[in-house]
């Protein structure tokens, strides 16, 4: 039963991480590319870390605190960094899909 749970978590983590990486490479502009690593990849890496926590906690060495702390740090910092990147892009007037840059809107 434990192997099935770990397998599902690892498979889900790999799929979400792949989707996030694919979205980062294939989406057309900065704003849509920002969603791929902050949403899908965060969920994928979090799933892999939870699988690692469960595995190493059941191997008799006690609760694995390192993976829990990394997971919490990831889930706290990913939305904050995405928000700051989006604010910086808006401040620099990075164009969106289908939006042309107006004359004089180029970043300096």
C-alpha positions as CSV (number, residue, x, y, z in Angstrom):
1,X,0.0,0.0,0.0
2,X,2.8,2.4,0.9
3,X,4.6,1.7,-2.4
4,X,1.4,2.5,-4.3
5,X,1.0,5.8,-2.5
6,X,4.7,6.7,-3.1
7,X,4.4,5.7,-6.8
8,X,1.4,7.9,-7.3
9,X,3.0,10.9,-5.6
10,X,6.2,10.5,-7.6
11,X,4.2,10.1,-10.9
12,X,2.0,13.1,-10.1
13,X,5.1,15.1,-9.2
14,X,6.9,14.2,-12.4
15,X,3.9,15.0,-14.5
16,X,3.3,18.4,-12.9
17,X,7.0,19.3,-13.1
18,X,7.1,18.3,-16.8
19,X,3.9,20.4,-17.5
20,X,5.5,23.4,-15.7
21,X,8.7,23.0,-17.7
22,X,6.9,22.6,-21.0
23,X,4.7,25.6,-20.2
24,X,7.8,27.7,-19.5
25,X,9.3,26.7,-22.8
26,X,6.2,27.0,-25.0
27,X,4.0,29.8,-23.7
28,X,4.1,33.0,-25.7
29,X,4.9,35.8,-23.3
30,X,6.3,36.6,-19.9
31,X,3.1,36.8,-18.0
32,X,1.7,33.4,-19.2
33,X,5.2,31.9,-18.8
34,X,5.1,33.0,-15.2
35,X,2.2,30.7,-14.4
36,X,3.9,27.5,-15.5
37,X,6.7,27.3,-12.9
38,X,4.7,29.0,-10.1
39,X,1.7,26.7,-10.3
40,X,2.5,23.4,-11.9
41,X,6.1,23.0,-11.0
42,X,5.6,24.1,-7.4
43,X,2.9,21.4,-7.1
44,X,5.1,18.8,-8.8
45,X,8.2,19.5,-6.6
46,X,5.9,19.6,-3.5
47,X,4.5,16.2,-4.4
48,X,8.0,14.8,-4.9
49,X,9.1,16.2,-1.5
50,X,6.1,14.8,0.2
51,X,6.9,11.4,-1.3
52,X,10.4,11.7,0.0
53,X,9.2,12.7,3.4
54,X,6.9,9.6,3.6
55,X,9.6,7.3,2.4
56,X,12.4,8.3,4.7
57,X,10.0,8.6,7.7
58,X,8.9,5.0,7.3
59,X,12.5,3.7,7.0
60,X,12.9,3.8,10.7
61,X,15.0,7.0,11.0
62,X,12.2,9.1,12.4
63,X,10.3,12.0,10.9
64,X,12.2,13.6,8.1
65,X,12.1,17.3,9.0
66,X,14.4,18.5,6.1
67,X,11.9,17.7,3.4
68,X,9.0,19.3,5.3
69,X,10.9,22.5,5.8
70,X,11.9,22.6,2.1
71,X,8.3,22.0,1.1
72,X,7.0,24.8,3.4
73,X,9.8,27.2,2.1
74,X,8.8,26.3,-1.5
75,X,5.1,26.9,-1.0
76,X,5.7,30.2,0.8
77,X,8.4,31.7,-1.6
78,X,7.0,30.7,-5.0
79,X,3.9,32.9,-4.9
80,X,5.9,35.8,-3.4
81,X,8.6,35.6,-6.1
82,X,6.0,35.3,-8.9
83,X,4.1,38.4,-7.6
84,X,7.3,40.4,-7.4
85,X,8.3,39.3,-10.9
86,X,4.9,40.3,-12.3
87,X,5.1,43.7,-10.6
88,X,8.5,44.3,-12.0
89,X,7.3,43.3,-15.5
90,X,4.3,45.7,-15.2
91,X,6.6,48.4,-14.0
92,X,8.9,47.9,-17.0
93,X,5.9,47.7,-19.3
94,X,6.7,44.3,-20.7
95,X,4.2,43.7,-23.5
96,X,1.5,41.0,-23.3
97,X,0.4,38.6,-26.1
98,X,-1.4,40.6,-28.8
99,X,-0.4,43.9,-27.3
100,X,2.1,46.0,-29.2
101,X,4.5,48.2,-27.4
102,X,3.6,51.9,-27.8
103,X,6.3,54.3,-29.0
104,X,8.3,55.4,-26.0
105,X,7.2,52.4,-23.9
106,X,10.5,50.5,-24.3
107,X,12.3,49.7,-21.0
108,X,15.4,51.8,-20.3
